[in-house]
């Protein structure tokens, strides 16, 4: 270890560390400081002065910490085909990452590095969000050389396994391209739940926000409605409604802006069994994904997406954290807003057997779940809450018991939609076996995966399910879990046995 040639990154990488830790503070630290911030807003006098002091202290601390982090940051590429990182300030850490564990080598070009011709070289480790290695502020040439070096070594080491696999039919295929306009990308902001998350983030401050709005805005709007518009009745309610509409519009615009920042000028290329995605406004990010590393294909369509006739498609890779936010964003190739024709195109690249028709997925002969699931969910999630609401109405809680009936109709409809969404489908293509699991309620999710990539299977049944001869099937993948509740016990056992047989007999690497 004494012969290791440790290297420093460019001094310009200090900018990366400042931005990186600033985002980490906003993402993690602000949430932890919410109680203090609430107390500060409600109790502290001279908020502007002390706010400036706190901001100055935070900025100075950020700069000092980033500087010492840069001073302690070292990296080394060993002859044993490993990437070594020495980093940390208060807690020193050495990260060792073997080339074989590198799932992708991605190149990110932040806006602050563009004038300098520098990029971030990101080594994504399979199954871990904390074990990735980032070399900030390196030249694009060096990043490309590192990508080629890592991929060449992995390809050399996997030649023996590749000989046991069927012949690659993608080798001679021409490069294919899928481009999304920024207008289409903006639609993803309407389809996504980022607006809801933005509103949810304001929930802890709702009382403080309402108090501020009442003093600064609502009273003025009330006066405007009364004096200028001539509305004398429920002027306060109209003012509050106006504020709510404004908040929703701001949240939607923020969601659209975040979508454009992430997927601006979206370009997707496919050739020789490999994806390459280039997108981003502030940071042009290049993501490379090998087709054989894709654990499952996830196709989603929520209510707004159904109205827009658009889908969101994800090629999921191995993660250790299931569907946590960090793992999902890091380890998945997201195609944010696709038309049905574009979904067909992507499916032909990933799963050529999946021939979608103009009727969407209706051509697939899905097997549904048993009616016992519908009966159970109707009792627990529709009839019981509705009966409670009706009883409270009869007990004189200030509203009509008719609300119970309306609630029963609404909840029963949602339960029935959820029951009808469940379905599973198995298919054989060129000696390989695939599965499609469907779920959802108002939205619908399709998960497509090859059986040999299944990590484990599990069948669960309660006392009443055993009496009815039913089981709930759970299939664990390296990119999440596929579940199918309330199917016949013999079918569940047959599926488990067949999947385990495929996983044990197939010698191909699952990642």
Helices and strands as residue ranges (DSSP letters): H 13-24, I 25-29, H 30-32, H 34-43, H 47-72, E 74-77, E 82-87, E 93-98, G 99-101, E 102-110, H 111-114, E 118-125, E 133-139, H 140-157, H 159-163, E 176-180, H 182-191, H 194-201, G 203-205, H 206-213, I 214-218, H 219-224, I 225-229, H 235-263, E 266-271, E 274-279, E 283-290, G 291-293, E 296-301, H 303-308, E 311-316, H 325-331, E 332-338, H 340-350, G 361-363, H 371-378, I 379-383, H 384-394, H 402-421, E 423-429, E 432-440, E 444-450, G 451-453, E 454-460, H 463-468, E 470-477, E 480-488, H 489-505
